[in-house]
Amino acid sequence: MKGSKIMEQKKVLVLQDLSCTGRAGLTQAMCALSAMGHQCIPLPTAVYSGHAGITGFQTEDLTAWMERALAHYTALDLRFDAIQSGFLNTPEQIACVLQAITRKKPGGIVLVDPVMGDNGKLYKICTPALVQEITHLCRAADLITPNVTEAAVLLGYSPDTVPDGLEEAKDWVRRLCARYEVDTVLTGLGNAQVVCTLCGQGQAITIVENPRIGAYYPGTGDLFAAVLLGALLREESLEQAAYCAAHFVCDCIAATNALKTDPKWGVQLEPQLWRLLRNDKQFD
């Protein structure tokens, strides 16, 4: 296209669970990052027949396989523009993520979504050892994307602690930025009418607001993190990227809620992926 900026396609290594049904984990990341023009290279931490909210799910831990896959990528001298980690199955997998980070290109991005819990509770699989390792992993990141429950844990509070109003939430974000030496995007704040996303870069805080739809779907945090990273790789600012991610997730929730489907199957993101397309950049 005449006048378009030619950009090399970005390669993103994503380490998180592959939930085959229910739209969570890698299924979200692969859809979103691909729609945004990037190459998503999935490295599953575990395979689930359905996410943990689907009764009777079957799972297989892939830690040993991850180690062999990463050794293969090292032998091939593969380099990545971004590394993203999400749900991790065991404390031992943090070493795999740290090894993956060594394959990052200079100037690349490491995004850690410190998946540990939600709604004031830790997930059953999230042992004290896993929590400790995830806090260590956050220090190796450039950007972390905790929800309120995870932010509380990262700050040393009990999981059910919540900030007392917006000003304290801003203080939480500044403290996370300082403690872990990262940029921070805090999700899941707000009230009955509005959902707030706080973006922290050092002491500077910006806020993105969306209407609260009044419906809960698993996997939306995975989707948010993937779109956020995809927008950053398009060289958007952190605030712009958070706006893109928050609004896309809101659109998916609203469209799915209107269909009255069973929430356990997640948001129907597929008909909404066109919203992530951009035609003003050409890839070679």
Buried (B, 14 or more C-beta within 10 A) or exposed (E): EEEEEEBEEBBBBBBBBBBBBBBBBBBBBBBBBBBBBBBBBBBBBBBBBBBBBBEEBEBEBBBEBBBEBBEEBEEEEEBBBBBBBBBBBBBBBBBBBBBBBEBBEEEBBBBBBBBBBBEEEBBEBBEEEBBEBBBEBBEBBBBBBBBBBBBBBBBEBEBEBBBEEBEEBBBBBBBBBEBBEBBBBBBBBBEEEEBBBBBBBEEEBBBBBBEBBEBEBBBBBBBBBBBBBBBBBBEBEBBBBBBBBBBBBBBBBBBBBEEEEEBBBBBBBEEBBEBBEEEEEEEE
